[in-house]
Amino acid sequence: LFWPAMLQHAGFRTPTKLFAHGFLTVNGEKMSKSRGTFITASSYVEHIKNTEYLRYYYAAKLNGTMEDLDLSLDDFVAKVNSDLIGKYINIASRTAGFISKKFDGQLASRAGIKDVRANELMASFVSASSMIAQCYEDRDFGKAIREIMRLADLANEYVNDKAPWVLTKQEGQEAALQEACTVSLNLFRLLTLYLKPILPMLAKEVENFLNIETLTWASADNLLFNHRINTYQHLMTRIDPKSITALVEANQQS
């Protein structure tokens, strides 16, 4: 109770909530140098490099309780590759190229979105902002991730149904192609906003790619129409399981 009093008398705001959780285990056991599961930050950066992968995995496990947090290395690889690459990044990588090649980077106008389902889908993504924000406020990061990935599944279903790679080969389907890709990239933008508290560096890259102002929660309903995006560049790559093997071996040796 001493340090809150110090903060108060020094003129600083005292905390309204304290967030704590249990211990970190690796592969279900306490960290062990002999097993190579006493993993240092420097060795992680050397072999995996992208620290936001780990931020995402930890967030997916945290629920605001005092439960222990387990870093299962196999699950870590599978979850990052499945969620971030296979679901989230996949939306932009499968649609942005068509906007650049066919429409000089220009997204469709608001009037160009004629599909009722598409409009309802974008509206549902916008309305999810309050629920996801509450999850963050409650420190229930795992619940936030589950909701975001549920939305990512819906976005991928939309992309699969519209199949822009098929539309681009069909004469007279230019408007439908631009519409499908515009909707998909708007959904991608919203997913990026919702992931930004966990993946701030990636969010900055997406902001540059989409050619937009800094994403804030208040901007959730600022959908992109008649807007020019930049050429898509790879945002993330899959984790190679071999890098995990090398990480474990390096920590065993040290």
N, C-alpha and C positions, 0 to 999 in steps of 0.2 A: 504493500500500500504506500510505500515511501516514494517511489518514483513518480506515480501519478500526481502526488502533491507537489513534487519538484517541478513537474511540467506546468501545473496550474499556476504556481507562484512565479514561474519564469515567463508567464504570458502565453504559453503554448496551449493549444486545444488538447484536452485529455482524450484518450481513445474511448470510443463508445462500444467497441467490440474487440475481443482478442481471438485470433484464430490459431489453433494448435491442432496437431494430429499426432498419430503414433510414430513408431519407429519405421525406418526403411529397411526392408529385407531384400535380398537378391536371390532370385530363383527359390523363394520360399524359405531361405535360411538366413541366419545372421551373416553379416559381411565377414568374409574369410580371405586372408591373403593367400593361404595355401591353395584354395580352390579358384583363385583368380577373380573372386567376386567382391574384393575390396577395391572398388573402381574409383580412381582419382579423376578429378575434373580435367586435368591436363591430358590424361590418356584418352578420355572420351573425346575431347576436341581433336586430338591427333588422329583418331581412327574413324570417328563418326562425323566430326566437324560441325554439323548443324545442331546447335543446342536447342532449337525450338522443337525438334522431334521429342526430346526428353520433357520439355515443358508440356507438350500436348499429352504425352503418356501419363505424366503425373496428374495433370488436370482431370483426365478421364477416370482416374482412380480415386480422387479426393471427394469426400462427401460431407465434410463439415463435422465429422465425428472424430473420436480418438483412436479409431482403428489403425492398425499397422498398414503400411503401404508397401506392396511387394513389386519389385522390378523384375518381372520374368523376361529374360532377354529374348527368348523365342517369341513371346507374346508381344513384346515391344516392337520387334521387326514386323510381325504380322499386322499389328494394329496401325502402325504408322503407314505402312505400304497400302493397307486396305482403305483406311479412312481418309488420310490426307492426300494420297496420290490417286488411289482407285476411285474414290468418290468425289472429293472436293476439287482438286486440281484438274481432274478429268473433265469437268464441266467446261472449263475455259479452253483446255487444250483441244477439245473436239469441236469447238464452235468459233473461236476467235479468228482462226485463219480464214474462214469464209468471208467474214466481215472485211478483213484487210484485202483479200484478193478480188472479191466480187464488188465491193461497195466502197473501196478506198477508205476503209476504216470508219465509215459512217453508219451509225445505228439507225434503226427505223424511227419514224415519227410516232407520236402517241396515237395518232389516228390510224397508223399502220398496224396496230395490234388489234386485230379483229376477232381473234380466237377467244371465246368466252372462257374456256378452261384456262388459257394463259393468263388472262386478267385476274381470274379468281386465285390462281396459283401465286401470282405476285402479291396480291392482297393478303393472302394467308402468310406469306413470308414476312411481310411488313408487320402484321399484327402479332407475330411471334416475338417481337422485340421486347415487349413488356414482361413476358413469362421468362425469357432467357435472362433479362436484366435482373429479375428477382432471384433467379438461381445464383447469379454472381453475388448479389447482395447477401444471400444466405450462405455463401461460401460452399455451395453444393455444385462444385465445378463438374463433377461427373454427370449430374442431371442435365446441366447445360450442354455438355458434349453430346449426350444421348439425343437431346432435342435437335441440336444442330445437325447431327448425322441423319436423323429422321428426315429433316428437310432436304439434306443432300441427296438422300435416296429418291425423294419426290422429284427433285431437279433432274436427276439422271434418268428417271422414268420418262420425264417430259422429253429430254434429248433423244432417248432411244425411240420414242414414239414418233417424233418429228423427223428423225434420221436426216440431218442436213447433208450428210455425205451422199444421200440418194437424191435429195431435192436439187443439189447443185448440178446433177447430170440430166435433169429433166427440163426441157424447154418450157418457158412460160411460168416457171415456179420461183422466179427471182424474189417476188414480194413475200412469198411463203418462207423462203430461205432466210431472208433478212429478218422477218418477224421472229422465226424460231431462234435464231442466233441472238437477237436483241433480248428476247425474254430470258434465254439461258444466261446471258452475261449479267442481266439484272439480278437474277437469282444468285449468281456467283458473287456479285458485289455484296449482297445482303449476308451471305454466308461468311464472307471475309470480315464484314463488320462484326458479326457475332463471335468470330474467332479472334478478333484483334486483341482482346485482353490477354490471350494466351500466346498468340503468334504476332507480336507487334512488328517484328522485322519483315516477316512475309507480307503483312498487311501494307507496309510501306511500298514494297515492290508492286503489289497489286494496284495501289493508288497511282503509281507511275504508269503502269500498263493501261489502266482504264482512263488515265488522264483526268483525274478528279481531285478535288480538294481533300484534305485530311478527313477520313471517316470519323464521324462522331455518332453517338446514339441518337441524337436529335435529327440526324440526317437520314434516318432509316427509310422514310417515305419519299426521298428525293430520287425517284427512278430516272434512269438515263434514256432519253429519247432525243433524236436529232443531235446526237453527240458523237464526236470523233474520238476513237480510241487509238492507242499506239500499237505497233506491231507486237504480237505476242512472243515472248521469250520464255524458255523453260523456267518455271518458278521453283520446282522441287524435283528431286530425283529419288528413286526408291533406295531404301537401305539394302546394301548387299550383305547377306548373312556372313560372308567371308570377313567383313570388317568387324563383326561381333566376335568371331573366332579369334581374330588378331587382337582385339581388345582384351579378351579374357587371357590369352597367352601372355600378352605384355604385362598384365597385372600379376600373373603368376610368377613371372621372371623377376619382377621388381619387389 
